[in-house]
């Protein structure tokens, strides 16, 4: 997991065809959970609006936005919306990384780092 400011990116993920809203498929979270958590996170509002509708923020909205939201906007070409969830193209490849909203970051860290076989 890579943490930039309070923006976290996971390792590469695959979007399995059999994934549904109710089946955990992305770092232990369902697409429904991910979509709702990202939608409720103010840092994602500008990028989600752009990816869904190609709506660009006003200068004032961008000025008042968080550093995380500004990062998303400046790097908007690196992001993709898949099944309502924001993913980032991994640098130097077409692999996708799940963008972890603040509300799920602690859970993701615990699930993937606080286990006996993680080496910690």
WOUR-V672415 format. One record per run of one state. SS is the DSSP state (H for helix, E for strand, L for the rest). FROM is the first residue (numbers start at 1). LEN is the number of residues. If there is no record, write none. Layout:
ss = (SS;SS)
from = (FROM;FROM)
len = (LEN;LEN)
//
This chain:
ss = (L;E;L;E;L;E;L;E;L;H;L;H;L;H;L;H;L;H;E;L;E;L;E;L;H;L;H;L)
from = (1;2;5;7;14;26;27;29;30;31;41;42;54;59;65;67;75;76;79;83;85;90;96;101;102;114;116;119)
len = (1;3;2;7;12;1;2;1;1;10;1;12;5;6;2;8;1;3;4;2;5;6;5;1;12;2;3;2)
//
